[in-house]
């Protein structure tokens, strides 16, 4: 929940900064304090170091322009996540604790086709690259929310048991494609970026464990694995801020 709150705050701050910087350009305000070269590249120039937050975690990134229309981005992100889900299975209320981790290092290359023009789309870019996920898995612990009624006997959920489902993806390089707006100038030193895209992941594997009266339910693991085998796209919605070194 803390991660969700941080993400929302960063998004709101980023949108406000974007609106402010766009308004300055539209009104033709004085930009003498901002070097002209800041507007010549789709990526921070000469180099930029920053922080980011998004659906694939929080982390640090480094920008390096490769020319007026090209740039490279090296980044590292971590995402520890947990939440609780209330559900219903066969007419019985359930409680599921969800734990997930998605840690990666990535290398993306961007092409800014409109870098030599003016206006908002100057910083628009198309991105290709990949990320090595050295940790990408999830765990779901499901049990009944209320006692199980067996006649006049109320069986405690702990005695009924817990079903634990492990979902894992290989530690491998996953390709990425997306678009974004990089080097949205805020002032002479700081810029902002917004990225939208997706990673194509390997096929997930599923392992189930159960305790108590639910031990025989682990036979459903293969069915679950078959149901989620096509869920291989990991969305990336990210906002970041960079400090440019002139």
Secondary structure, 3 states (H helix, E strand, C coil): CHHHHHHHHHHHHHHHHHHHHHHHHHHCCCCCCCCHHHHCCCCCCCEEEEEEEECCEEEEEEEEECCCCEEEEEEEEECEEEEEEEEEECCEEEEEEEEEEEEEEEEEEEECCCCCCCCHHHHEEEEEEEEEEEEEEEEEEEEECCCEEECCEEECHHHHCCEEEEEECCCCEEEEEEEEEEEEECCCCEEEEEEEEEEECCCCEEEEEECHHHHHHHHHHHHHHHHHCCCCEEEEEEEEEEEEEC
